[in-house]
Amino acid sequence: MSHPACTLDFPMLDDGPALFDWGLACSVGSGGVELDLIEAHKWFNLAALAGDERGAEWRADIAATLSRADIREAQRRARLVLQ
């Protein structure tokens, strides 16, 4: 389930560093954001799509810890954001 704290103050989709920061916050549970690796994968994926190379690297690291079902869910959530 998506934690609301990971979706507040939505960054612009072309702002790779801001998208990466959201992924980082969700991946470690910092800044009042709950730890949520599926959301972290989603944000890192969006950061990578926006050109932030760190997003692709961190997405791969997170993916190594997730089940296939969790990765599919993260990808589904990213697609929803892009619609």
RAPEPE-V325095 format. One record per helix or strand. SS is the DSSP state (a for helix, b for strand). FROM is the first residue (numbers start at 1). LEN is the number of residues. Records with the same first field share a line. If there is no record, write none. Layout:
# RAPEPE-V325095
SS->FROM-LEN / FROM-LEN
This chain:
# RAPEPE-V325095
a->4-3 / 16-13 / 37-13 / 53-11 / 68-15
